[in-house]
Amino acid sequence: MGLDKILAISGKPGLYQLKAQTRSGFVAESLIDGKRISVGLRNNVSLLSEIAIYTLTEEVPLREVFKKISEKENGGKTAVGHKESKDKLEEYFFGILPDYDEDRVYPSDIKKVLQWYNLLQQNGITDFSEEEQEEVADEDKSAE
């Protein structure tokens, strides 16, 4: 399963997996405790596959940041916890993404990225490559 089915819901802790769509929203399952919740269309919801981190030159997709963390940690959990001091978080993040924009990426954002990475790792979601559906769509276009 890729990041296209993983959600961050504003006001709710952790991450959620999209389970089903309903007329008034959708059903999501928490990666923390496995509880299912109904999410209305009024909630602010973000797909992890659509989130990017600002750098000085471009926006780097979150999947790329997760790949770099995974490479640095040899596929394991992060050496720095999300509750570390601001300085430790920034130092760790500079090791992953040396040109991230310090003015636009706050320590709270770094905390979320590390917390989300560890949560995905804990749930066995470690494939941060491009989604297969996008590759299939590209192949279909070239066949025409």
Summary of the structure (lengths in Angstrom):
residues: 144
radius of gyration: 16.2
end to end distance: 28.7
largest distance: 53.7
contacts: 373
relative contact order: 0.17
helix: 39%
strand: 23%
